Amino acid sequence: MNPLIKANAVNMLKQYQIKRHSEFDLYEIMNAEGLLIQRVYLENSIGSISYDSRGGIVSIDANITDEKQSRFIAAHEFGHFVNEREKSGYFRCNGEMIFGTNTNLTLEWNASRFGVELIMFEDWFLKFIKGKRFGVQLIKDISDYFGVSLSSSALRYAELGYTPMAVILSQNGIVVWNSINKSFCYSWIPKGYKVNNLSYAYDFFEGKEIPDFPETILADAWFLEDRTYRKDHFLLEHNIPMPRYDAVLSIVWEG
Ligand SMILES: [Zn+2]
């Protein structure tokens, strides 16, 4: 990860002397930076920004009704402005650019990273999770507290949390992306991996109800192709369905 991106977020909070999460208001900071935020109907994108070094206009697709999602789109566009503010620019960003983990699109990736580092500033995040037991409820609490999506909350936890885990997003029965904590016992799921019937995520794609509590699964469900794969190794899996996107977020950890 580019350390400059994190520094940009930290400096922004410093500049406005924001020390606590309770003092943080994303839209207020963006306004103070000369950015006007408007909600308009966009085509083929969910967020855009047009700016020069003094400020600009951020547009958020009016079709997006989820406030947490809108907020993250705004933070992403803010990221373009802050990361590349030396010059003027225009970006039109679709959902994959903003919420995806396509590391090939460096500017897009960096803009989202800025959003994560700003909204879930590391010190605030660590303070919030301290002493709390890991589980999907904690991911939901993070999402409510920081005003971000469940997937962003789970990803941030995988990055900074104390429980080694994997976060896997599958769509239409295929793994779209995953983020695995370095201290987790497995490290690899091939791109395009087909969700198999040893995982409860499979049931979601079969149109069945899936349990809203952690279930025991075999490592075979996800990590058959990992070089450290162990037979008869049990893990816990808790799924968060996202029916609107025909997707499911699976959180996997050792019990
Ligand atoms: Zn973008």
Residues whose N, C-alpha, C, O or C-beta is under 5 A from the ligand:
A	BS01	ZN	F91 C93 M97 E108 A111
